[in-house]
């Protein structure tokens, strides 16, 4: 007798599929599971309520297995908006090489190449320190 390979979790999901599974998981965790736990706590002897709770937990397990299959992109690889960073102010420190320079009416404009390989024109001001 030929044994069949277990193919339950060898699925490749699209981004839409991953998103749908994540939404389902969140719905179960935030809404359905607390409801089921409340039912079981009110009437612990009702097997029907215990079965509902166990079914929800099994579904969470299956979703996690599908999301964590090797080639699937999990929630970590789906871009998320980081509103906590929008509007933040900071500074960038890079090594630069001055490629060209012009002075006009007391302002010095320089063309630089930074350590990332970018080339651009900028004003030579206090933000730029030369060695």
Beta strands, then each sheet from edge to edge (+ up, - down):
strand 1: 96-104
strand 2: 107-114
strand 3: 119-123
sheet 1: 1+ 2- 3+
end
